[in-house]
Amino acid sequence: MCSSDLIEKLMRSKGIFDYVPADYAENAAEEIVGLVSVRLPCFCHVSSSEIQVLSPMHKHSIGVTELNLRLQARLNPGKEGVPCGKYMFREGDKVMQLRNNYDKGVFNGDVGVIKKVDPEERIVLVDFDLGKPVDYEFSEMNELSLAYATTIHKSQGSEYPVVVMPVMKNHWVMLQRNLIYTGVTRAKRCVVMVGTVDALKHAIRNCVVTKRNTLLKERLRDWKPKSRKRKSA
């Protein structure tokens, strides 16, 4: 399937499909912030929290980390919060759970909103729409990340009303057809790509899937169950 055929298929299957040109990463980042904060909420009649930015990588000015900082500064600025790693977590922030926590009943990829930061008790309350907020001690904040933007890989299995995706040569090594398709099909109503046509064409033509060298087959082949000694009566 050629690139134009795939794009047409996506447009037919997913409703609104648009592409915003941006020649440089800095321009693309500014376009994304404007789309999420103003233009798409007006056009699609959704809140900014219902718009998910999906990027191929964490690095660069259009990567997840920098986009989270830019979007937080526009959508939830200036409040005191809890510093952890590269982020300052504030009341009202959109956050994602990064690992399964069975004690709290939250799992890898769950998205919620910080409802309260209590510096005296050193507790953060996060609403995951589970019926009651989940509490995190300040020392547990490394289980969370800002979730205004996340990676396409992390979004697998989820759906969002509106998706915005940067497609730039900065992420050349990650631009693959299956990755673009995964990102596009996360959107229920609207998907907007921001970047260059050359980068999109390269991604659609690149059908090579990176091989994951887990050696699982070899380990299963060589594995032998340990025999259990029967206890004497």
C-alpha angles and dihedrals in degrees: 000000000000123000096257091050092052093048091050090050091051092049092051094046102042106038113225113038120170139168124210114199118229122165098192133043093237091054090047092052091051091048091051093051090049092048094050098041102041123354104049096042088056096042099042097031094234134122120255089249089064092057115087123199112210121193129181094229146019095233133080131035090291093045124108098263098052094040091052090053093048094046093046090051090054101037103033110016137168106010127128115253149149117296116220124161110315094342139077108211113215137182107274095028120139107234140180130214110236102197140022113274109184094180091060094036094236127122143202109291098018111143125210145151127252106242100178141010112200110190093181095055090031089229132135120201117210125190111217092168090255096131096268134034121266116232124223126189113226088251090059097055091102086076088070137064132187107265106198082107129019138168122276089237091055091051095060111126093021132100131204132188091236131018128194118194131186111217108187139145088247086080094042095135091056099044105113133147095242091051093051091046091050091052095047094048092055088074120090098189114001140016125188123189120201121199142048131335090227091059092049093048091049091051094049093048093047105088095162111121114206110247115237110217101207096140086217094142092052093046092050091048093052096040118111122186115240113248115238119228114230114236115239116239 
